[in-house]
Amino acid sequence: MPAALYLGDEATAAGFRQAGVATVATSADGAQDAFAQACRDASLVIVSASFAARLPEAVLARARMSAGHFVAVIPDLNGETALPDVAARIYAELGLETS
């Protein structure tokens, strides 16, 4: 079982492999299955924002709340997919929405 596993673009995966992190290459069709397998196999699952965008929001949210592993979403290589705005979401949940 790898301690950490990266799912995302191949160029970033090459960098993670250099650091000793396991990586998985997958097609768009296999994203959800690859993510589920990674969550079962690794204690740290690192996904690019573009990979995370291919997952159903509920699947990613459930995985991020699991106590069995940590899921980190990092910026993608080209910056094409924005990271979730966590601060805005927290403000909205607390009823402190700002314009």
C-alpha positions in Angstrom: 0.0 0.0 0.0 1.6 3.3 -1.1 1.6 6.0 1.6 0.8 8.7 -1.1 -0.7 8.4 -4.6 -1.1 11.1 -7.2 -3.9 11.2 -9.9 -3.6 13.8 -12.6 -1.6 15.0 -15.6 1.4 13.1 -16.7 4.0 15.9 -16.4 3.1 16.5 -12.8 3.0 12.8 -12.2 6.6 12.5 -13.4 7.6 15.1 -10.7 5.7 13.2 -8.0 7.4 9.9 -9.1 10.8 11.6 -8.7 9.8 12.3 -5.1 8.8 8.7 -4.6 5.1 9.1 -4.8 3.1 6.4 -6.6 1.1 7.7 -9.6 -1.8 6.4 -11.7 -2.6 7.4 -15.2 -6.2 7.1 -16.2 -8.6 8.1 -18.9 -11.6 10.4 -18.3 -13.9 7.3 -18.3 -11.9 5.6 -15.6 -11.5 8.6 -13.3 -14.1 7.6 -10.7 -12.9 4.0 -10.5 -9.2 5.1 -10.2 -10.1 7.6 -7.5 -12.0 5.0 -5.5 -9.1 2.5 -5.8 -6.6 5.2 -4.7 -8.7 6.0 -1.6 -8.7 2.3 -0.7 -5.0 1.9 -1.3 -3.3 5.1 0.0 -3.4 7.2 3.1 -2.7 10.4 1.1 -4.5 10.8 -2.2 -3.3 13.9 -4.2 -5.4 14.9 -7.2 -5.1 17.7 -9.7 -7.9 20.2 -9.9 -8.6 19.0 -13.5 -8.9 15.4 -12.3 -11.1 16.4 -9.4 -13.4 18.2 -11.9 -14.1 14.9 -13.6 -15.4 13.4 -10.3 -19.0 13.9 -9.1 -18.9 16.5 -6.4 -20.6 14.2 -3.9 -17.9 11.5 -4.4 -15.1 14.0 -3.8 -16.8 15.5 -0.7 -17.4 12.1 0.8 -13.8 11.0 0.3 -12.5 14.3 1.7 -14.5 13.7 4.9 -13.3 10.1 5.4 -11.1 9.4 8.4 -9.2 6.6 6.5 -7.2 8.8 4.3 -6.5 12.5 3.4 -7.5 13.8 0.0 -5.6 16.9 -1.3 -6.7 18.8 -4.5 -3.8 20.8 -6.0 -3.7 23.2 -8.9 -3.4 21.6 -12.3 -0.3 22.1 -14.5 -1.8 24.7 -16.8 -4.1 26.4 -14.3 -7.1 25.6 -16.5 -9.3 24.4 -13.7 -9.9 26.6 -10.7 -9.5 25.2 -7.2 -12.7 25.3 -5.1 -13.1 28.5 -3.2 -13.2 27.0 0.3 -13.4 30.4 2.1 -16.5 31.4 0.1 -18.1 28.1 0.9 -17.4 28.4 4.6 -18.8 32.0 4.6 -21.9 30.8 2.8 -22.4 27.9 5.3 -22.2 30.4 8.2 -24.6 32.8 6.5 -21.8 35.4 6.1 -22.0 35.7 2.3 -20.1 38.7 0.9 -20.6 40.3 -2.4 
